[in-house]
Amino acid sequence: MIPPPHGGRLVDRRASAAERARREAELKDLPKAPVFVDQLYDAEKIGIGAYSPLEGFMGAEELESVLEHGRLPSGLPWSMPIHLPVPEAKAAPGVQELRAGDEVALVDGDGRPVALLRIEESFRFDRPAMARRAYGTEDPAHPNVADILAQGERAWGGRLELLRRLDTVGNRPEPGPAELREEFGRLGWRTVAAYQCRNPPHTAHEYLQRLTLEREEIDGLLVHPVVGRLKRGDYRPDVILDAYDALVAAYYPATRVIVRPLGITMRYGGPRAALFLAIVRKNYGCAAYIVGRDQAGVGRYYDPYACHRIFDTFDIGVVPLRYEESFFCRKCGWMASEKVCPHGAAERVQTSQTRVRESLAKGERLPSEILRPEVAEVLRRPGAVLTS
Ligand SMILES: [Zn+2]
C-alpha cells in the first residue's frame, strides 16, 4: 500500500496565491538572506512535504536529538541534520543581528525570494562536532564535511513558507510528494519501490531493479535520481534522466517503471544518509526502498553494509530491499552476486561507475555486459560530464 507520510501527515508549507500576493508587497521591507543552494533545496523540500514532518529548519534541540539519537524529539526516526547556517556578514550585511521573532526572506543567488522564514531561534553550533556526528568524520576531504566547515557557525531554526518552486535542474519538471502519490494512484500502483541513484544506469543497477520488479509484492519502480547541486565530474541531470529513459524504453515494461528527478543535495553520509533518503521516498509514497552496497558512501568512510544494518535499528515504515554487490560472471553468463555465484574474481566483470567513465572518456566501446548500448549512446553526448 501507499504508506502514510513520515509522521502521518504530508506537510504543505506552500504559500497560497493570495498569501503570495500579500507577501510580495511586504517583501521589499524584509531583510534578505542569500542562502546557499543546498539549503534552498532543503527549503523547497520542506515546503512541499518531502521532508515531512519537518515544517522548517531545525532548532538546537531538534538538531541535538537527531545527531545524538537519530530521532526527532517526538521519537520519530530522522537521521540527517536539516539546518540553516546564517549567511556570513560579507554576503548579507545586517542579517547576523536578526533574532527570534524576526522574519527574513531566503533568496537565491539572483536575489529572488524562495521562502520566508520566521526565525524562532538563532543559535551557535559546533561545526566539526556536527560533521563528526552526522558524517562520522571531521575530515575536510569529505564533501559534505567541507560544506559544513565552510559555512557559518550560527544557524536559524524556524518554520518556513515556500513562495515558489525552484527552477528545474533536469529537462523535465520535478513532481512533489503529493503529485507522485497521485501518479501512483493513476497507475494503479499500491506498493512502489524507490531506487536512489546519482548516476546513469549500468548493468549492476539494472540487475537490482530487475530483482525488485520480480518481487510479487512490488507493483512499480520509481527511479528517483538525486539531481541537486552539481560538481565537476558529475553527469548532467538531463543526461542521467535521458539515460534512464533509454533503459526503460528499451528494456522495461512501460507500465512498471517511471523516472522522476529529485532536486536535493546529496548527503554522502553512509548509513545515516541511506535512512534519510528512504524516509524522503516514504514521503513520496514508496513503501519499499532499494539499498545496494555502500549506498550514499564516499571514499572509505563507511562500512559498505552499514547502510543495510541501520534499517534494523530504525523502523521507518518502509521495507528495505537490501542487495549485495553484483557483477557480471562470465562462467554463469549472467549478472550475479556472491549469493548465487561460486566463481572467483577472475570470472567477474566489475561494472563500477569509474570504469564506465574511464572507458567512455577514452572512446572505448563498453561490452553490453557492463553498459546497454542505448545508455552508452546518451553518455557519449558532448558535455555529458561537467568539466568545470
Ligand atoms: Zn558465476
Residues whose N, C-alpha, C, O or C-beta is under 5 A from the ligand:
A	BS01	ZN	C329 K331 C332 C341 P342 H343
